[in-house]
């Protein structure tokens, strides 16, 4: 493999990385993530220490490649014959993508939904959108200049985009464009969290934009018979979405997590009320401090049971709550914070949602 040119040593890193970020590009059999398949993948992982890793695969989609798709990216059935299938690559790709933020050109609408769908076909879920920073260079570019990748390379890098629609050429060009965007615009910060938040569309909780965080932090449906309604007004609709609907895998995972967040919230409220913590700011503060900072030993203690945190209230008899998921801890913290501030546990938002 040729020596990468864009980040030759740590001293020249251009992003303040909180964790690794993978810039990637896909070529596919079509544009429908629910039906079409990935046939080419190039991914370059930039690590916080300034090093990088690269993966490239031609992939047998196990379905014919339409002529109109070949006309765009130049990949035919003959090119992918004998190549590994995504199913065979899924275990190692799952490990490689897990725990990383994602970057690319038009990844929010195309590449990320495609990749999530491919993984979901084999019951693998390494990408949790609610926990992943998405740096979409096209979105930044369109916000600033309103053009495509070839024009972006010409505008920012003062060169032609050779090899357009080849996965590696596109991902290299994407990284190069982002570097020049950060140099050109003083208001842009080389920080993945900032770039993720930059375009201000984070009130949507899934890439399909079926759920939105509205006023007061409440989650509402954005479509169908329940458009504009808070999700807790029709919980059965959530179950239908993640169990029986034909929505994308990522939207189904979002619906499932929202459903369980609602379930856990009800159980947490019941436990808090059973122990007289609502309307008792001193108790609420002590529990909040213990969960948030791990300090203070009375009247609350915590311990681990395997992967699960357990909090115990030293009443008579002692009362314990076992958190089934880290979201449940976040929900309790949020309820306690509202109690301390005097807003009451019935008025606040749920914790962030996404893949389970």
Secondary structure as GFF3:
##gff-version 3
##sequence-region A 1 356
A	DSSP	three_ten_helix	10	12	.	.	.	ID=ss1
A	DSSP	beta_strand	21	28	.	.	.	ID=ss2
A	DSSP	beta_strand	38	46	.	.	.	ID=ss3
A	DSSP	beta_strand	52	58	.	.	.	ID=ss4
A	DSSP	alpha_helix	67	73	.	.	.	ID=ss5
A	DSSP	alpha_helix	77	80	.	.	.	ID=ss6
A	DSSP	alpha_helix	86	97	.	.	.	ID=ss7
A	DSSP	beta_strand	101	104	.	.	.	ID=ss8
A	DSSP	pi_helix	107	111	.	.	.	ID=ss9
A	DSSP	alpha_helix	112	121	.	.	.	ID=ss10
A	DSSP	three_ten_helix	129	131	.	.	.	ID=ss11
A	DSSP	beta_strand	134	136	.	.	.	ID=ss12
A	DSSP	alpha_helix	137	144	.	.	.	ID=ss13
A	DSSP	alpha_helix	149	157	.	.	.	ID=ss14
A	DSSP	alpha_helix	167	184	.	.	.	ID=ss15
A	DSSP	alpha_helix	192	197	.	.	.	ID=ss16
A	DSSP	beta_strand	211	213	.	.	.	ID=ss17
A	DSSP	three_ten_helix	215	217	.	.	.	ID=ss18
A	DSSP	beta_strand	219	221	.	.	.	ID=ss19
A	DSSP	three_ten_helix	224	226	.	.	.	ID=ss20
A	DSSP	three_ten_helix	231	233	.	.	.	ID=ss21
A	DSSP	alpha_helix	235	243	.	.	.	ID=ss22
A	DSSP	alpha_helix	249	274	.	.	.	ID=ss23
A	DSSP	alpha_helix	281	293	.	.	.	ID=ss24
A	DSSP	beta_strand	300	305	.	.	.	ID=ss25
A	DSSP	beta_strand	308	313	.	.	.	ID=ss26
A	DSSP	beta_strand	319	322	.	.	.	ID=ss27
A	DSSP	alpha_helix	326	341	.	.	.	ID=ss28
###
